[in-house]
Amino acid sequence: MRCPYCGVDEDHVVDSRPSQAGAVIRRRRECLRCGKRYTTFERYEERPLMVVKKDGRREPFDRSKILQGMVVACRKRPVSMEVLEKAVDAIEQEIQNRDEAEISSVEIGRMVMDKLLQIDPVAYVRFASVYEEFNDPQQFSRVVQMLTRQQKRAPRAEQ
């Protein structure tokens, strides 16, 4: 580390301790040339997660967009904000656990649809109609029929 006082890069660490809940290491250093002490901070470099949109554009991951989409789909439905927050937490955790710097908006949309299917079938249909860009009533009908078949096989647990 280069000394901020004399510019020489010969020093030794006098003290190290974690700060900011262990996310940062604070180091006190002493220059071996001029003897002055200074503080440095060491933190891991976060790799920004990028979302690849359908048109190829890239933008930083934004959890609030997922939550907003789910809130809109669940409008006037008996789904609490807490349930939606937990769903978004799970989606975000799944995305962060991947060892990739990019994820497609299509993959995120699928994750949201999977969660909404577990939470509320009406919200699922609403989200799917926008996400899948439904153009005619038959598309709605197919999704509703699929949900009806699934519910007959395994009734949904009450919230």
C-alpha positions in Angstrom: 0.0 0.0 0.0 1.4 3.4 -1.0 1.8 5.8 2.0 -0.5 8.9 1.5 2.2 11.1 3.2 5.5 10.2 1.4 4.3 7.9 -1.4 6.5 5.0 -0.6 4.9 1.6 -0.8 6.7 0.0 2.2 4.6 -0.4 5.3 3.5 -2.9 7.9 0.1 -3.6 9.4 -0.1 -2.4 13.0 -3.7 -3.5 13.7 -6.5 -5.3 11.8 -10.1 -5.6 12.8 -13.4 -6.4 11.2 -16.0 -3.6 10.9 -19.5 -3.2 9.3 -20.6 -6.6 10.5 -17.6 -8.3 9.1 -18.1 -7.1 5.6 -15.0 -4.8 5.8 -11.5 -5.2 7.4 -10.1 -2.0 8.9 -6.3 -1.9 8.9 -3.9 0.5 10.6 -0.7 0.7 8.8 2.7 2.4 9.5 5.0 3.6 6.8 8.5 2.2 7.2 10.0 5.3 5.6 8.3 8.3 7.3 6.8 6.5 10.3 3.3 8.0 9.9 0.2 5.9 10.4 -2.8 5.7 8.2 -6.0 3.6 7.9 -7.1 1.4 5.0 -10.3 -0.5 4.5 -10.5 -3.8 2.7 -13.7 -5.2 1.3 -14.7 -7.9 -1.2 -15.5 -6.7 -4.6 -19.2 -7.2 -5.4 -19.8 -8.4 -8.9 -22.9 -6.6 -10.2 -25.6 -8.9 -11.5 -26.8 -7.9 -14.9 -30.2 -8.7 -16.3 -30.4 -9.4 -20.1 -33.6 -8.1 -21.4 -35.6 -9.7 -24.3 -34.2 -7.1 -26.7 -30.6 -7.8 -25.7 -30.1 -4.7 -23.5 -28.4 -5.2 -20.1 -29.4 -3.5 -16.9 -28.4 -4.0 -13.3 -30.6 -6.4 -11.3 -33.3 -4.6 -9.4 -35.3 -6.6 -6.8 -37.9 -3.8 -6.6 -39.0 -4.6 -10.1 -39.8 -8.1 -9.2 -41.7 -7.0 -6.1 -43.6 -4.4 -8.1 -44.7 -6.9 -10.7 -45.9 -9.3 -8.0 -47.8 -6.6 -6.2 -49.6 -5.6 -9.4 -50.5 -9.3 -10.1 -51.8 -9.7 -6.5 -53.8 -6.4 -6.4 -57.2 -7.0 -4.7 -56.2 -10.6 -3.8 -55.8 -12.0 -0.3 -52.0 -12.0 -0.4 -50.1 -10.1 2.2 -47.0 -8.0 1.5 -45.1 -10.3 3.9 -45.8 -13.3 1.6 -44.7 -11.3 -1.4 -41.5 -10.1 0.3 -40.6 -13.7 1.3 -41.2 -14.8 -2.3 -39.0 -12.1 -3.7 -36.3 -13.0 -1.0 -36.4 -16.6 -2.3 -36.1 -15.5 -5.9 -33.3 -13.1 -5.1 -31.5 -15.8 -3.1 -31.8 -18.3 -6.0 -30.4 -15.7 -8.4 -27.5 -14.8 -6.1 -26.6 -18.5 -5.6 -26.0 -18.9 -9.3 -22.3 -18.5 -10.3 -23.1 -16.3 -13.2 -22.8 -12.5 -13.8 -25.9 -12.4 -16.0 -29.4 -13.7 -15.9 -32.1 -13.3 -18.5 -35.3 -11.5 -17.8 -37.1 -14.6 -19.2 -35.5 -16.7 -16.4 -36.6 -14.2 -13.7 -40.1 -14.1 -15.2 -40.3 -17.9 -14.9 -39.2 -17.8 -11.3 -41.8 -15.2 -10.5 -44.5 -17.3 -12.2 -43.4 -20.4 -10.2 -43.8 -18.4 -7.0 -47.1 -16.9 -7.9 -48.5 -20.3 -8.9 -47.7 -21.4 -5.3 -49.2 -18.2 -3.8 -52.3 -17.4 -5.7 -53.6 -18.9 -9.0 -55.4 -15.7 -10.0 -52.2 -13.6 -9.6 -50.4 -16.3 -11.6 -52.9 -15.9 -14.5 -52.6 -12.1 -14.3 -48.8 -12.1 -14.3 -48.7 -14.8 -17.1 -51.0 -12.8 -19.3 -48.6 -9.9 -19.3 -45.4 -11.9 -19.2 -46.5 -14.3 -22.0 -48.1 -11.4 -23.9 -51.5 -13.1 -24.3 -53.2 -11.9 -27.4 -56.5 -13.8 -27.4 -58.9 -15.4 -24.9 -57.8 -18.9 -25.9 -54.5 -18.3 -24.2 -56.3 -17.4 -21.0 -58.5 -20.4 -21.3 -55.5 -22.8 -21.7 -53.8 -21.4 -18.6 -57.1 -21.7 -16.6 -57.6 -25.3 -17.8 -54.1 -26.2 -16.8 -54.6 -24.7 -13.3 -58.0 -26.5 -13.0 -56.4 -29.8 -13.8 -53.6 -29.2 -11.3 -56.0 -28.2 -8.5 -58.1 -31.4 -9.1 -54.9 -33.5 -8.6 -53.5 -31.6 -5.6 -55.7 -29.1 -3.8 -53.8 -25.9 -2.9 -53.0 -25.4 0.8 -54.8 -22.5 2.4 -52.7 -19.5 3.4 
